[in-house]
Amino acid sequence: MSRFASFREFYPFYLQEHSNRVSRRLHFIGSWGVLAFCGYGFAWVGHFFFEKNRPATFRHPLYSFAGDWVMFKDILLGRIKL
């Protein structure tokens, strides 16, 4: 059972797991890459080498997938610095 009852509860945790600007940049590039069918390699490099944590995808795959796209949107709208 997940400790998050909803995505609304999960998203602050997700942002905390992406506090490093280089990691966020790599996620952003990786998300663009997904749009171009490149995959999540950039995002995972951000976790392993800059955040020094395991991607939330391993524990919360659906919420993490949604978190990627909400963070992507928030970066595009200038709500989160890149």
PDB file of N, CA, C and O in Angstrom:
ATOM      1  N   MET A   1       0.836  -1.187   0.000  1.00  0.00           N
ATOM      2  CA  MET A   1       0.000   0.000   0.000  1.00  0.00           C
ATOM      3  C   MET A   1       0.878   1.247   0.000  1.00  0.00           C
ATOM      4  O   MET A   1       1.832   1.341   0.773  1.00  0.00           O
ATOM      5  N   SER A   2       0.563   2.178  -0.845  1.00  0.00           N
ATOM      6  CA  SER A   2       1.320   3.414  -0.969  1.00  0.00           C
ATOM      7  C   SER A   2       1.039   4.331   0.214  1.00  0.00           C
ATOM      8  O   SER A   2      -0.054   4.310   0.781  1.00  0.00           O
ATOM      9  N   ARG A   3       2.036   5.140   0.584  1.00  0.00           N
ATOM     10  CA  ARG A   3       1.811   6.098   1.658  1.00  0.00           C
ATOM     11  C   ARG A   3       1.151   7.369   1.152  1.00  0.00           C
ATOM     12  O   ARG A   3       0.895   8.288   1.930  1.00  0.00           O
ATOM     13  N   PHE A   4       0.874   7.431  -0.138  1.00  0.00           N
ATOM     14  CA  PHE A   4       0.216   8.587  -0.732  1.00  0.00           C
ATOM     15  C   PHE A   4      -1.193   8.187  -1.150  1.00  0.00           C
ATOM     16  O   PHE A   4      -1.383   7.205  -1.868  1.00  0.00           O
ATOM     17  N   ALA A   5      -2.159   8.941  -0.702  1.00  0.00           N
ATOM     18  CA  ALA A   5      -3.553   8.642  -1.045  1.00  0.00           C
ATOM     19  C   ALA A   5      -3.956   9.234  -2.385  1.00  0.00           C
ATOM     20  O   ALA A   5      -4.966   8.844  -2.970  1.00  0.00           O
ATOM     21  N   SER A   6      -3.149  10.191  -2.872  1.00  0.00           N
ATOM     22  CA  SER A   6      -3.494  10.848  -4.128  1.00  0.00           C
ATOM     23  C   SER A   6      -2.233  11.451  -4.748  1.00  0.00           C
ATOM     24  O   SER A   6      -1.188  11.554  -4.105  1.00  0.00           O
ATOM     25  N   PHE A   7      -2.361  11.838  -5.987  1.00  0.00           N
ATOM     26  CA  PHE A   7      -1.248  12.515  -6.650  1.00  0.00           C
ATOM     27  C   PHE A   7      -0.983  13.866  -5.994  1.00  0.00           C
ATOM     28  O   PHE A   7       0.166  14.298  -5.907  1.00  0.00           O
ATOM     29  N   ARG A   8      -2.026  14.527  -5.538  1.00  0.00           N
ATOM     30  CA  ARG A   8      -1.876  15.818  -4.858  1.00  0.00           C
ATOM     31  C   ARG A   8      -0.960  15.672  -3.640  1.00  0.00           C
ATOM     32  O   ARG A   8      -0.173  16.574  -3.354  1.00  0.00           O
ATOM     33  N   GLU A   9      -1.049  14.565  -2.930  1.00  0.00           N
ATOM     34  CA  GLU A   9      -0.162  14.298  -1.796  1.00  0.00           C
ATOM     35  C   GLU A   9       1.245  13.923  -2.271  1.00  0.00           C
ATOM     36  O   GLU A   9       2.231  14.272  -1.622  1.00  0.00           O
ATOM     37  N   PHE A  10       1.340  13.225  -3.384  1.00  0.00           N
ATOM     38  CA  PHE A  10       2.619  12.742  -3.895  1.00  0.00           C
ATOM     39  C   PHE A  10       3.485  13.854  -4.490  1.00  0.00           C
ATOM     40  O   PHE A  10       4.706  13.827  -4.334  1.00  0.00           O
ATOM     41  N   TYR A  11       2.875  14.830  -5.167  1.00  0.00           N
ATOM     42  CA  TYR A  11       3.652  15.807  -5.933  1.00  0.00           C
ATOM     43  C   TYR A  11       4.643  16.610  -5.087  1.00  0.00           C
ATOM     44  O   TYR A  11       5.763  16.817  -5.555  1.00  0.00           O
ATOM     45  N   PRO A  12       4.318  17.079  -3.875  1.00  0.00           N
ATOM     46  CA  PRO A  12       5.348  17.753  -3.064  1.00  0.00           C
ATOM     47  C   PRO A  12       6.555  16.845  -2.775  1.00  0.00           C
ATOM     48  O   PRO A  12       7.696  17.306  -2.795  1.00  0.00           O
ATOM     49  N   PHE A  13       6.304  15.565  -2.508  1.00  0.00           N
ATOM     50  CA  PHE A  13       7.386  14.603  -2.323  1.00  0.00           C
ATOM     51  C   PHE A  13       8.211  14.497  -3.600  1.00  0.00           C
ATOM     52  O   PHE A  13       9.441  14.485  -3.553  1.00  0.00           O
ATOM     53  N   TYR A  14       7.538  14.422  -4.726  1.00  0.00           N
ATOM     54  CA  TYR A  14       8.204  14.310  -6.018  1.00  0.00           C
ATOM     55  C   TYR A  14       9.125  15.503  -6.255  1.00  0.00           C
ATOM     56  O   TYR A  14      10.264  15.327  -6.687  1.00  0.00           O
ATOM     57  N   LEU A  15       8.641  16.723  -5.976  1.00  0.00           N
ATOM     58  CA  LEU A  15       9.470  17.917  -6.154  1.00  0.00           C
ATOM     59  C   LEU A  15      10.662  17.912  -5.208  1.00  0.00           C
ATOM     60  O   LEU A  15      11.751  18.346  -5.582  1.00  0.00           O
ATOM     61  N   GLN A  16      10.471  17.431  -4.002  1.00  0.00           N
ATOM     62  CA  GLN A  16      11.574  17.320  -3.041  1.00  0.00           C
ATOM     63  C   GLN A  16      12.649  16.385  -3.570  1.00  0.00           C
ATOM     64  O   GLN A  16      13.838  16.628  -3.361  1.00  0.00           O
ATOM     65  N   GLU A  17      12.249  15.325  -4.251  1.00  0.00           N
ATOM     66  CA  GLU A  17      13.179  14.362  -4.821  1.00  0.00           C
ATOM     67  C   GLU A  17      13.889  14.912  -6.062  1.00  0.00           C
ATOM     68  O   GLU A  17      14.775  14.262  -6.616  1.00  0.00           O
ATOM     69  N   HIS A  18      13.499  16.095  -6.486  1.00  0.00           N
ATOM     70  CA  HIS A  18      14.094  16.733  -7.667  1.00  0.00           C
ATOM     71  C   HIS A  18      14.564  18.147  -7.311  1.00  0.00           C
ATOM     72  O   HIS A  18      14.316  19.089  -8.063  1.00  0.00           O
ATOM     73  N   SER A  19      15.224  18.294  -6.198  1.00  0.00           N
ATOM     74  CA  SER A  19      15.652  19.608  -5.727  1.00  0.00           C
ATOM     75  C   SER A  19      16.921  20.104  -6.423  1.00  0.00           C
ATOM     76  O   SER A  19      17.173  21.309  -6.440  1.00  0.00           O
ATOM     77  N   ASN A  20      17.709  19.223  -6.984  1.00  0.00           N
ATOM     78  CA  ASN A  20      18.949  19.596  -7.651  1.00  0.00           C
ATOM     79  C   ASN A  20      18.635  20.140  -9.046  1.00  0.00           C
ATOM     80  O   ASN A  20      17.962  19.478  -9.836  1.00  0.00           O
ATOM     81  N   ARG A  21      19.123  21.346  -9.347  1.00  0.00           N
ATOM     82  CA  ARG A  21      18.802  21.981 -10.636  1.00  0.00           C
ATOM     83  C   ARG A  21      19.317  21.192 -11.830  1.00  0.00           C
ATOM     84  O   ARG A  21      18.641  21.116 -12.856  1.00  0.00           O
ATOM     85  N   VAL A  22      20.501  20.605 -11.715  1.00  0.00           N
ATOM     86  CA  VAL A  22      21.040  19.810 -12.826  1.00  0.00           C
ATOM     87  C   VAL A  22      20.135  18.604 -13.071  1.00  0.00           C
ATOM     88  O   VAL A  22      19.838  18.263 -14.216  1.00  0.00           O
ATOM     89  N   SER A  23      19.705  17.968 -11.993  1.00  0.00           N
ATOM     90  CA  SER A  23      18.809  16.820 -12.129  1.00  0.00           C
ATOM     91  C   SER A  23      17.496  17.238 -12.796  1.00  0.00           C
ATOM     92  O   SER A  23      16.997  16.542 -13.680  1.00  0.00           O
ATOM     93  N   ARG A  24      16.932  18.388 -12.366  1.00  0.00           N
ATOM     94  CA  ARG A  24      15.695  18.879 -12.990  1.00  0.00           C
ATOM     95  C   ARG A  24      15.910  19.142 -14.468  1.00  0.00           C
ATOM     96  O   ARG A  24      15.055  18.820 -15.293  1.00  0.00           O
ATOM     97  N   ARG A  25      17.063  19.735 -14.806  1.00  0.00           N
ATOM     98  CA  ARG A  25      17.364  19.994 -16.221  1.00  0.00           C
ATOM     99  C   ARG A  25      17.423  18.695 -17.011  1.00  0.00           C
ATOM    100  O   ARG A  25      16.895  18.607 -18.119  1.00  0.00           O
ATOM    101  N   LEU A  26      18.071  17.689 -16.432  1.00  0.00           N
ATOM    102  CA  LEU A  26      18.161  16.394 -17.116  1.00  0.00           C
ATOM    103  C   LEU A  26      16.787  15.751 -17.256  1.00  0.00           C
ATOM    104  O   LEU A  26      16.499  15.121 -18.273  1.00  0.00           O
ATOM    105  N   HIS A  27      15.938  15.903 -16.246  1.00  0.00           N
ATOM    106  CA  HIS A  27      14.566  15.391 -16.356  1.00  0.00           C
ATOM    107  C   HIS A  27      13.817  16.114 -17.476  1.00  0.00           C
ATOM    108  O   HIS A  27      13.109  15.496 -18.272  1.00  0.00           O
ATOM    109  N   PHE A  28      13.988  17.424 -17.519  1.00  0.00           N
ATOM    110  CA  PHE A  28      13.312  18.215 -18.545  1.00  0.00           C
ATOM    111  C   PHE A  28      13.750  17.770 -19.936  1.00  0.00           C
ATOM    112  O   PHE A  28      12.916  17.566 -20.817  1.00  0.00           O
ATOM    113  N   ILE A  29      15.064  17.619 -20.134  1.00  0.00           N
ATOM    114  CA  ILE A  29      15.594  17.134 -21.410  1.00  0.00           C
ATOM    115  C   ILE A  29      15.086  15.724 -21.692  1.00  0.00           C
ATOM    116  O   ILE A  29      14.705  15.405 -22.819  1.00  0.00           O
ATOM    117  N   GLY A  30      15.082  14.881 -20.657  1.00  0.00           N
ATOM    118  CA  GLY A  30      14.585  13.513 -20.821  1.00  0.00           C
ATOM    119  C   GLY A  30      13.121  13.477 -21.200  1.00  0.00           C
ATOM    120  O   GLY A  30      12.704  12.654 -22.015  1.00  0.00           O
ATOM    121  N   SER A  31      12.331  14.376 -20.605  1.00  0.00           N
ATOM    122  CA  SER A  31      10.902  14.427 -20.948  1.00  0.00           C
ATOM    123  C   SER A  31      10.714  14.860 -22.389  1.00  0.00           C
ATOM    124  O   SER A  31       9.865  14.314 -23.094  1.00  0.00           O
ATOM    125  N   TRP A  32      11.499  15.840 -22.839  1.00  0.00           N
ATOM    126  CA  TRP A  32      11.459  16.204 -24.261  1.00  0.00           C
ATOM    127  C   TRP A  32      11.853  14.992 -25.105  1.00  0.00           C
ATOM    128  O   TRP A  32      11.269  14.729 -26.156  1.00  0.00           O
ATOM    129  N   GLY A  33      12.873  14.251 -24.611  1.00  0.00           N
ATOM    130  CA  GLY A  33      13.325  13.058 -25.321  1.00  0.00           C
ATOM    131  C   GLY A  33      12.244  12.003 -25.424  1.00  0.00           C
ATOM    132  O   GLY A  33      12.128  11.316 -26.439  1.00  0.00           O
ATOM    133  N   VAL A  34      11.450  11.874 -24.367  1.00  0.00           N
ATOM    134  CA  VAL A  34      10.333  10.918 -24.409  1.00  0.00           C
ATOM    135  C   VAL A  34       9.384  11.314 -25.528  1.00  0.00           C
ATOM    136  O   VAL A  34       8.865  10.474 -26.263  1.00  0.00           O
ATOM    137  N   LEU A  35       9.175  12.621 -25.634  1.00  0.00           N
ATOM    138  CA  LEU A  35       8.321  13.086 -26.733  1.00  0.00           C
ATOM    139  C   LEU A  35       8.911  12.703 -28.081  1.00  0.00           C
ATOM    140  O   LEU A  35       8.185  12.475 -29.049  1.00  0.00           O
ATOM    141  N   ALA A  36      10.236  12.635 -28.130  1.00  0.00           N
ATOM    142  CA  ALA A  36      10.920  12.249 -29.367  1.00  0.00           C
ATOM    143  C   ALA A  36      11.351  10.777 -29.326  1.00  0.00           C
ATOM    144  O   ALA A  36      12.163  10.346 -30.144  1.00  0.00           O
ATOM    145  N   PHE A  37      10.810  10.012 -28.380  1.00  0.00           N
ATOM    146  CA  PHE A  37      11.044   8.570 -28.242  1.00  0.00           C
ATOM    147  C   PHE A  37      12.469   8.194 -27.837  1.00  0.00           C
ATOM    148  O   PHE A  37      12.986   7.171 -28.288  1.00  0.00           O
ATOM    149  N   CYS A  38      13.114   9.008 -26.990  1.00  0.00           N
ATOM    150  CA  CYS A  38      14.475   8.704 -26.532  1.00  0.00           C
ATOM    151  C   CYS A  38      14.515   7.952 -25.203  1.00  0.00           C
ATOM    152  O   CYS A  38      15.483   7.239 -24.937  1.00  0.00           O
ATOM    153  N   GLY A  39      13.517   8.090 -24.387  1.00  0.00           N
ATOM    154  CA  GLY A  39      13.496   7.375 -23.114  1.00  0.00           C
ATOM    155  C   GLY A  39      13.875   8.223 -21.920  1.00  0.00           C
ATOM    156  O   GLY A  39      14.053   9.436 -22.033  1.00  0.00           O
ATOM    157  N   TYR A  40      13.999   7.567 -20.762  1.00  0.00           N
ATOM    158  CA  TYR A  40      14.219   8.238 -19.489  1.00  0.00           C
ATOM    159  C   TYR A  40      15.677   8.266 -19.042  1.00  0.00           C
ATOM    160  O   TYR A  40      15.940   8.546 -17.872  1.00  0.00           O
ATOM    161  N   GLY A  41      16.607   7.995 -19.901  1.00  0.00           N
ATOM    162  CA  GLY A  41      18.019   7.948 -19.530  1.00  0.00           C
ATOM    163  C   GLY A  41      18.517   9.222 -18.864  1.00  0.00           C
ATOM    164  O   GLY A  41      19.219   9.154 -17.854  1.00  0.00           O
ATOM    165  N   PHE A  42      18.167  10.382 -19.411  1.00  0.00           N
ATOM    166  CA  PHE A  42      18.609  11.649 -18.822  1.00  0.00           C
ATOM    167  C   PHE A  42      18.083  11.796 -17.402  1.00  0.00           C
ATOM    168  O   PHE A  42      18.825  12.194 -16.503  1.00  0.00           O
ATOM    169  N   ALA A  43      16.826  11.483 -17.195  1.00  0.00           N
ATOM    170  CA  ALA A  43      16.228  11.627 -15.869  1.00  0.00           C
ATOM    171  C   ALA A  43      16.925  10.723 -14.861  1.00  0.00           C
ATOM    172  O   ALA A  43      17.192  11.147 -13.736  1.00  0.00           O
ATOM    173  N   TRP A  44      17.218   9.502 -15.238  1.00  0.00           N
ATOM    174  CA  TRP A  44      17.852   8.569 -14.304  1.00  0.00           C
ATOM    175  C   TRP A  44      19.292   8.972 -14.001  1.00  0.00           C
ATOM    176  O   TRP A  44      19.759   8.775 -12.880  1.00  0.00           O
ATOM    177  N   VAL A  45      19.998   9.530 -14.973  1.00  0.00           N
ATOM    178  CA  VAL A  45      21.337  10.070 -14.700  1.00  0.00           C
ATOM    179  C   VAL A  45      21.223  11.163 -13.645  1.00  0.00           C
ATOM    180  O   VAL A  45      22.056  11.242 -12.742  1.00  0.00           O
ATOM    181  N   GLY A  46      20.200  12.006 -13.751  1.00  0.00           N
ATOM    182  CA  GLY A  46      19.975  13.057 -12.763  1.00  0.00           C
ATOM    183  C   GLY A  46      19.817  12.501 -11.361  1.00  0.00           C
ATOM    184  O   GLY A  46      20.347  13.063 -10.402  1.00  0.00           O
ATOM    185  N   HIS A  47      19.091  11.400 -11.238  1.00  0.00           N
ATOM    186  CA  HIS A  47      18.890  10.798  -9.915  1.00  0.00           C
ATOM    187  C   HIS A  47      20.166  10.168  -9.384  1.00  0.00           C
ATOM    188  O   HIS A  47      20.585  10.465  -8.266  1.00  0.00           O
ATOM    189  N   PHE A  48      20.774   9.321 -10.154  1.00  0.00           N
ATOM    190  CA  PHE A  48      21.912   8.549  -9.664  1.00  0.00           C
ATOM    191  C   PHE A  48      23.143   9.418  -9.407  1.00  0.00           C
ATOM    192  O   PHE A  48      23.876   9.162  -8.451  1.00  0.00           O
ATOM    193  N   PHE A  49      23.392  10.436 -10.232  1.00  0.00           N
ATOM    194  CA  PHE A  49      24.626  11.206 -10.116  1.00  0.00           C
ATOM    195  C   PHE A  49      24.474  12.578  -9.463  1.00  0.00           C
ATOM    196  O   PHE A  49      25.452  13.114  -8.942  1.00  0.00           O
ATOM    197  N   PHE A  50      23.279  13.156  -9.477  1.00  0.00           N
ATOM    198  CA  PHE A  50      23.109  14.497  -8.926  1.00  0.00           C
ATOM    199  C   PHE A  50      22.221  14.498  -7.683  1.00  0.00           C
ATOM    200  O   PHE A  50      22.580  15.110  -6.677  1.00  0.00           O
ATOM    201  N   GLU A  51      21.074  13.828  -7.730  1.00  0.00           N
ATOM    202  CA  GLU A  51      20.213  13.739  -6.551  1.00  0.00           C
ATOM    203  C   GLU A  51      20.757  12.711  -5.557  1.00  0.00           C
ATOM    204  O   GLU A  51      20.541  12.817  -4.349  1.00  0.00           O
ATOM    205  N   LYS A  52      21.469  11.714  -6.095  1.00  0.00           N
ATOM    206  CA  LYS A  52      21.997  10.598  -5.302  1.00  0.00           C
ATOM    207  C   LYS A  52      20.861   9.842  -4.592  1.00  0.00           C
ATOM    208  O   LYS A  52      20.950   9.512  -3.410  1.00  0.00           O
ATOM    209  N   ASN A  53      19.806   9.586  -5.351  1.00  0.00           N
ATOM    210  CA  ASN A  53      18.685   8.795  -4.846  1.00  0.00           C
ATOM    211  C   ASN A  53      18.168   7.889  -5.962  1.00  0.00           C
ATOM    212  O   ASN A  53      18.604   7.976  -7.110  1.00  0.00           O
ATOM    213  N   ARG A  54      17.245   7.035  -5.601  1.00  0.00           N
ATOM    214  CA  ARG A  54      16.629   6.139  -6.596  1.00  0.00           C
ATOM    215  C   ARG A  54      15.400   6.820  -7.174  1.00  0.00           C
ATOM    216  O   ARG A  54      14.642   7.446  -6.432  1.00  0.00           O
ATOM    217  N   PRO A  55      15.185   6.715  -8.474  1.00  0.00           N
ATOM    218  CA  PRO A  55      13.997   7.325  -9.063  1.00  0.00           C
ATOM    219  C   PRO A  55      12.715   6.832  -8.386  1.00  0.00           C
ATOM    220  O   PRO A  55      12.571   5.649  -8.080  1.00  0.00           O
ATOM    221  N   ALA A  56      11.798   7.760  -8.163  1.00  0.00           N
ATOM    222  CA  ALA A  56      10.507   7.405  -7.563  1.00  0.00           C
ATOM    223  C   ALA A  56       9.750   6.411  -8.442  1.00  0.00           C
ATOM    224  O   ALA A  56       8.835   5.733  -7.975  1.00  0.00           O
ATOM    225  N   THR A  57      10.130   6.328  -9.703  1.00  0.00           N
ATOM    226  CA  THR A  57       9.503   5.391 -10.634  1.00  0.00           C
ATOM    227  C   THR A  57       9.530   3.964 -10.101  1.00  0.00           C
ATOM    228  O   THR A  57       8.608   3.186 -10.349  1.00  0.00           O
ATOM    229  N   PHE A  58      10.591   3.619  -9.367  1.00  0.00           N
ATOM    230  CA  PHE A  58      10.728   2.258  -8.852  1.00  0.00           C
ATOM    231  C   PHE A  58       9.715   1.948  -7.758  1.00  0.00           C
ATOM    232  O   PHE A  58       9.324   0.794  -7.584  1.00  0.00           O
ATOM    233  N   ARG A  59       9.284   2.976  -7.012  1.00  0.00           N
ATOM    234  CA  ARG A  59       8.346   2.762  -5.907  1.00  0.00           C
ATOM    235  C   ARG A  59       6.929   3.197  -6.240  1.00  0.00           C
ATOM    236  O   ARG A  59       5.963   2.603  -5.763  1.00  0.00           O
ATOM    237  N   HIS A  60       6.807   4.233  -7.058  1.00  0.00           N
ATOM    238  CA  HIS A  60       5.504   4.833  -7.367  1.00  0.00           C
ATOM    239  C   HIS A  60       5.432   5.121  -8.866  1.00  0.00           C
ATOM    240  O   HIS A  60       5.444   6.288  -9.260  1.00  0.00           O
ATOM    241  N   PRO A  61       5.359   4.101  -9.706  1.00  0.00           N
ATOM    242  CA  PRO A  61       5.481   4.315 -11.152  1.00  0.00           C
ATOM    243  C   PRO A  61       4.418   5.227 -11.758  1.00  0.00           C
ATOM    244  O   PRO A  61       4.750   6.074 -12.587  1.00  0.00           O
ATOM    245  N   LEU A  62       3.172   5.085 -11.376  1.00  0.00           N
ATOM    246  CA  LEU A  62       2.128   5.918 -11.983  1.00  0.00           C
ATOM    247  C   LEU A  62       2.218   7.359 -11.506  1.00  0.00           C
ATOM    248  O   LEU A  62       2.141   8.291 -12.307  1.00  0.00           O
ATOM    249  N   TYR A  63       2.382   7.542 -10.200  1.00  0.00           N
ATOM    250  CA  TYR A  63       2.526   8.896  -9.677  1.00  0.00           C
ATOM    251  C   TYR A  63       3.791   9.560 -10.232  1.00  0.00           C
ATOM    252  O   TYR A  63       3.782  10.751 -10.543  1.00  0.00           O
ATOM    253  N   SER A  64       4.844   8.813 -10.353  1.00  0.00           N
ATOM    254  CA  SER A  64       6.099   9.364 -10.862  1.00  0.00           C
ATOM    255  C   SER A  64       5.945   9.803 -12.318  1.00  0.00           C
ATOM    256  O   SER A  64       6.422  10.869 -12.705  1.00  0.00           O
ATOM    257  N   PHE A  65       5.288   8.989 -13.104  1.00  0.00           N
ATOM    258  CA  PHE A  65       5.038   9.339 -14.506  1.00  0.00           C
ATOM    259  C   PHE A  65       4.246  10.643 -14.584  1.00  0.00           C
ATOM    260  O   PHE A  65       4.572  11.537 -15.365  1.00  0.00           O
ATOM    261  N   ALA A  66       3.201  10.735 -13.760  1.00  0.00           N
ATOM    262  CA  ALA A  66       2.396  11.961 -13.735  1.00  0.00           C
ATOM    263  C   ALA A  66       3.243  13.127 -13.230  1.00  0.00           C
ATOM    264  O   ALA A  66       3.151  14.236 -13.757  1.00  0.00           O
ATOM    265  N   GLY A  67       4.073  12.879 -12.205  1.00  0.00           N
ATOM    266  CA  GLY A  67       4.929  13.921 -11.649  1.00  0.00           C
ATOM    267  C   GLY A  67       5.883  14.487 -12.686  1.00  0.00           C
ATOM    268  O   GLY A  67       6.118  15.695 -12.722  1.00  0.00           O
ATOM    269  N   ASP A  68       6.436  13.624 -13.529  1.00  0.00           N
ATOM    270  CA  ASP A  68       7.328  14.086 -14.601  1.00  0.00           C
ATOM    271  C   ASP A  68       6.634  15.130 -15.467  1.00  0.00           C
ATOM    272  O   ASP A  68       7.209  16.171 -15.784  1.00  0.00           O
ATOM    273  N   TRP A  69       5.406  14.844 -15.842  1.00  0.00           N
ATOM    274  CA  TRP A  69       4.715  15.737 -16.762  1.00  0.00           C
ATOM    275  C   TRP A  69       4.200  16.992 -16.086  1.00  0.00           C
ATOM    276  O   TRP A  69       4.162  18.050 -16.713  1.00  0.00           O
ATOM    277  N   VAL A  70       3.800  16.905 -14.814  1.00  0.00           N
ATOM    278  CA  VAL A  70       3.385  18.116 -14.098  1.00  0.00           C
ATOM    279  C   VAL A  70       4.602  19.008 -13.866  1.00  0.00           C
ATOM    280  O   VAL A  70       4.513  20.224 -14.034  1.00  0.00           O
ATOM    281  N   MET A  71       5.750  18.416 -13.479  1.00  0.00           N
ATOM    282  CA  MET A  71       6.965  19.202 -13.301  1.00  0.00           C
ATOM    283  C   MET A  71       7.379  19.822 -14.644  1.00  0.00           C
ATOM    284  O   MET A  71       7.787  20.983 -14.682  1.00  0.00           O
ATOM    285  N   PHE A  72       7.282  19.077 -15.724  1.00  0.00           N
ATOM    286  CA  PHE A  72       7.599  19.581 -17.061  1.00  0.00           C
ATOM    287  C   PHE A  72       6.751  20.813 -17.370  1.00  0.00           C
ATOM    288  O   PHE A  72       7.266  21.836 -17.820  1.00  0.00           O
ATOM    289  N   LYS A  73       5.445  20.703 -17.123  1.00  0.00           N
ATOM    290  CA  LYS A  73       4.519  21.825 -17.345  1.00  0.00           C
ATOM    291  C   LYS A  73       4.883  23.004 -16.456  1.00  0.00           C
ATOM    292  O   LYS A  73       4.901  24.144 -16.921  1.00  0.00           O
ATOM    293  N   ASP A  74       5.177  22.746 -15.169  1.00  0.00           N
ATOM    294  CA  ASP A  74       5.522  23.818 -14.234  1.00  0.00           C
ATOM    295  C   ASP A  74       6.813  24.526 -14.646  1.00  0.00           C
ATOM    296  O   ASP A  74       6.944  25.734 -14.448  1.00  0.00           O
ATOM    297  N   ILE A  75       7.761  23.791 -15.212  1.00  0.00           N
ATOM    298  CA  ILE A  75       8.998  24.406 -15.716  1.00  0.00           C
ATOM    299  C   ILE A  75       8.671  25.274 -16.939  1.00  0.00           C
ATOM    300  O   ILE A  75       9.147  26.404 -17.045  1.00  0.00           O
ATOM    301  N   LEU A  76       7.870  24.748 -17.848  1.00  0.00           N
ATOM    302  CA  LEU A  76       7.492  25.529 -19.043  1.00  0.00           C
ATOM    303  C   LEU A  76       6.782  26.820 -18.675  1.00  0.00           C
ATOM    304  O   LEU A  76       6.982  27.848 -19.322  1.00  0.00           O
ATOM    305  N   LEU A  77       5.945  26.771 -17.628  1.00  0.00           N
ATOM    306  CA  LEU A  77       5.188  27.944 -17.205  1.00  0.00           C
ATOM    307  C   LEU A  77       5.979  28.869 -16.281  1.00  0.00           C
ATOM    308  O   LEU A  77       5.478  29.913 -15.863  1.00  0.00           O
ATOM    309  N   GLY A  78       7.214  28.485 -15.967  1.00  0.00           N
ATOM    310  CA  GLY A  78       8.068  29.311 -15.115  1.00  0.00           C
ATOM    311  C   GLY A  78       7.780  29.202 -13.641  1.00  0.00           C
ATOM    312  O   GLY A  78       8.273  30.019 -12.863  1.00  0.00           O
ATOM    313  N   ARG A  79       6.999  28.222 -13.225  1.00  0.00           N
ATOM    314  CA  ARG A  79       6.693  28.029 -11.805  1.00  0.00           C
ATOM    315  C   ARG A  79       7.854  27.408 -11.050  1.00  0.00           C
ATOM    316  O   ARG A  79       7.990  27.608  -9.843  1.00  0.00           O
ATOM    317  N   ILE A  80       8.705  26.642 -11.764  1.00  0.00           N
ATOM    318  CA  ILE A  80       9.896  26.011 -11.200  1.00  0.00           C
ATOM    319  C   ILE A  80      11.072  26.440 -12.063  1.00  0.00           C
ATOM    320  O   ILE A  80      11.001  26.380 -13.290  1.00  0.00           O
ATOM    321  N   LYS A  81      12.154  26.873 -11.423  1.00  0.00           N
ATOM    322  CA  LYS A  81      13.336  27.296 -12.179  1.00  0.00           C
ATOM    323  C   LYS A  81      14.033  26.090 -12.786  1.00  0.00           C
ATOM    324  O   LYS A  81      14.126  25.028 -12.171  1.00  0.00           O
ATOM    325  N   LEU A  82      14.514  26.273 -13.989  1.00  0.00           N
ATOM    326  CA  LEU A  82      15.254  25.215 -14.679  1.00  0.00           C
ATOM    327  C   LEU A  82      16.720  25.391 -14.503  1.00  0.00           C
ATOM    328  O   LEU A  82      17.503  24.591 -15.016  1.00  0.00           O
TER     329      LEU A  82
END
